[in-house]
Amino acid sequence: MTAVVPLLCIVAFALLILGLSGLTEPRTAVRGNKIAAVGMLVAVLATLLTVRHNLLLILAGLVVGAALGGPAARRVRMTAMPQMVALFNGVGGGAVALIAWSEFRTTDAFAGQPLYVVIATLLGATVGSVSFWGSLVAFGRLQKILPGRPLGLGRAQQAVNLLLLAGAAACAASAAIGGAEPWMVGLLAFAAALGVMVVLPIGGADMLLVVSLLNASTGLSAAAVGLALGNTVMIVAGMIVGVSGSILINLMATATNRSVLAIVAGGFGASTTAAR
């Protein structure tokens, strides 16, 4: 069994990379998507082979997730695909945040854990929570549940966002030095509020750029938590998502004649961001 899991991981990584390369052209995109899906299935099987506890609960989660995600993905119209991507990406970020919270609890507030594990877990919790709540706002705007115009606090926007970021950092520092669980919950709450406040001031026409940025962030947060858990699948898959998402947002920024820095600064609450 110890030799099978690394072999399955190598197969999964190869399929994911091959599938991603197929997405470069419209004529190979469908095939590439199917290859990547098979690669993810292999990665899930490799992970299940390492599970020693709560296997039935995990399988139940897989069944529920497949029952909800499968029909939703098959029925969605192509014109509604951006909001579907935003919603699925948000679920990934939320999962990363919950995994980080679970790691905090199972290690008794990082007792005896190496510094890199603590940093990676807290980073994953922060970015995952920001991505989850920010993606929900992006979904709501693309689905026209929320208005397309920017919704912000004007000149106070950046100050509020900085306060939320400082609050998240303070909670993370307190959790890192062995603080109680409320500090971890506070970190997730501050990051959640930050995710909402970062995306709300951005106009609806920029939502695709925001979704790409959040997607890349989710991938990198998954890689960070994978590093903390020693999970090779999460590290490689997260890096693939993070790097590919970063390339995509750079291409989109170039196509709209804007810099990535300008997009990020606007997302942080610049009052000059407006719907186009």
N, C-alpha and C positions, 0 to 999 in steps of 0.2 A: 504493500500500500504506500510506503514511503517513497517508492520510485515512481508510482503511477501519478501522484499529484503534481510533481514538478513537470512531468511529461505533458500532462493535460494543460498545465499553465502555458507551456511553450506553444502548444497547438493553439490555445485560445488567443495568445498574443499575436501569433502569425495570422490567424483568421481576422482578428480585429484590424490589423494593419492592412492586410489585403483588401478587406471590405472598405476601409477608409479610402484607399487608393482608387477603388472603383467609383467613388462618388465624385470624381473629378470631371466626369463627362456624363451628359444625360443618357446616352445609350447604354452605359454600364452601371448607372446609379442603382437601378432595381436589384441587379445581381450583387452589387457591392453591399447593399443594405442587407440582403439575405445572408451573405457570407459573414458579415459582422454580427448578425443575430445568432448565427450558429456558434460563432466564437464566444459570444456572451453566454450562450447555453453551456458550452464546455467549461467556461470559467465558473459558472454556478455549480456545475457538477463537481468540479475540483474542490470548490469551497465546502460543499456538502460532505465530501469524503473526509474532511478534517474536523467535522462537527462531532462533539462528544456529549453535548447536553442540549436539551430542548429541541431535539430534531423534529418532533411532531409539531411543535409550535411554529418552527421555521417553515415546514412544509405547508402548514395551514396558511401562513402568510403568503407563500408563493401561489397557492390556489386562489386566495382572495384577490391578490394583485393581478393575476392572469385573468380572472373573471371580470375585473373592472377595467383593466387596461386594454385587453384584446378587443372587445366590442367597441370601445371608445375610439381606438385607433383605426378600426376598419370602417366605422361609420362617419368619421370626420371628413368634411369636404376639404379639397386642396386649398381653397381660399381661407379656410380656418386653420390651416396647419401651423402658422406662427404661434397662435395662442395655445395649440396643443403642445407644441415644443416648449413653450414657456411653462405650462402646467407640469409637464413631465420633468422638466429641469428643476422646477421648484420642489417636486417630490424627492428628487435626488439630493438636493441641498438639505431638505428637512431630515432625510434619512441619515446623512452625515452628521448633522447636529445631534440627533438622538444617539447615534453610535458613540460620539464623543462624550455625551452625558453618561451613557452606560459605562464607558471606560473609567470615568471619574468615580462612579459609584463602586464598581467592582474592584478597583484598586485602593479603596478606602481613602479617597481624596489624594491620590497619587503617592501614597505611602511607599517609600523605597523605590520609586520609579526613576529611571534616568531622566536627565534634564530634557533631552531631545523628545522623549515621549510626552512629557508635560507640555512642551511648547507646541508640538505637532497636534496634540489633542485639543488644546485651547484654540489654536489657529483654525482647526477644522470646525470646532463648535461655533466660532465667531462667523467665519465666512459661510458656513452652511446655513446658519440662521438668517444672515443677511440675504443670501441667495433665495431661500425659501420664501420669505415674506416679500422681497423685491419681485420675485417671479410671479407671485400672486397678484401684485399690483399691475405688473405688465400684462398678465392674462386678463385681468378685469378691464384694462384699457383697450386691448386688442379686441376683446369680446363686446366692447361698448357697454359694459356694465358701469364703468367709470367714464367720465367725460374725457374727450381727447385733449382738451387744453391743459396746460401745466397747472398743477395745484400746489402752491407753496406758501411760505410765510414771508415772502418778500425779502427784505434786507436781513431779517432775523433767521433766514433759512440756514445759512452756513454756520451761524453761531449755535443754533440748536443741534445741527448735525455734529459739530465738534464736541458739544457737551455729551451727546449720546455716545460718540466714539470714546471720549474720556471715561465715561461711566463703564463702558464695556471693558476698556483697558484696566480700570481699577478693579473690577470684579475678577478679571482674568488673573491679575497679579495676586489678589487675595486667595483665589482658588489654588494658584500655583504653590503658595507657601503653606498649604495644608488647611485652608479655610473650610468652613462647613458648606454643606450642599447649597444653602441659599445663595452663596456667591456664584455658584455655577448657574443656578436658575436666573440670577440677576444678569449674568453675562449673556445668556440666551435671550432674555427680555430686552436688554439694551440693544443687542445686535438685531433683533426683530424690528424694533422701532427704527433703527438706523436704516434697515433695508427698505422699509416703507417710505421714510422721509427722503431717501436718496432718489427713489424712482418717481415719486409723485410730482416733483417739479419739472419732469421731462415731458415734452409734448408727445402726442400719439405717433407722429411721423417718425420719431426717433426710437420707437419701441423695439424695432428689429435689432438695432445696434445694442440696446440695453439687454435684450434676450441673449445675444451672442456673448456679451460681457459677463452676464450672470452664469451662462453655461460654462464658460472657461473657468470662472471662479469656483463653480461646483466641482469641476474636474480636479482642480488643484487642491481643494479642501478634502476631496476623497483620497487623493494621493497622500496628503499629510496624515490623515487618520490611518490610512493603510500603513504608513511608516511607523506610527505609534503601535499598531497592532501586529506588526511584522507580517502583514498580508500582502504578498507579492502581487496578487491579482488586482487589488485595489490600487496599489502604487502605479502599476503599468497602465491600467485602464484609465485611472484618473489623470495621469500625465498625458495620455493620448487625447483625452477630451480637452484638457486644459490647453495643450499646445495647439490642437486643431482649432479650438474656439478662439484662441489668440490670433492665429493667422486669419481666420474668417473676419474678426472684427477689424483687423488692420486693412483687409481688402475692402470691407464695407466703408471704412472711414476714408480710404483713398478715393473710392467711387463717389462719395459725397463731398469730396474736396475739404475734408476736415481731418484734424489730427486726433489720434487716440487720446492724447493728453487733454484736448479740448472737450472731448466727449466725457471723459472721466471727471473733469472739473465741473462740467455742466451737471453731471449726475450727482455730484456732491452738493448740489443745491445752488448753483449760480443762478441768480435771478434773471440773467439774460437768456436762459434757455427758453425757447418758444416753439410752439407747434409750427410745422412747415406744411 
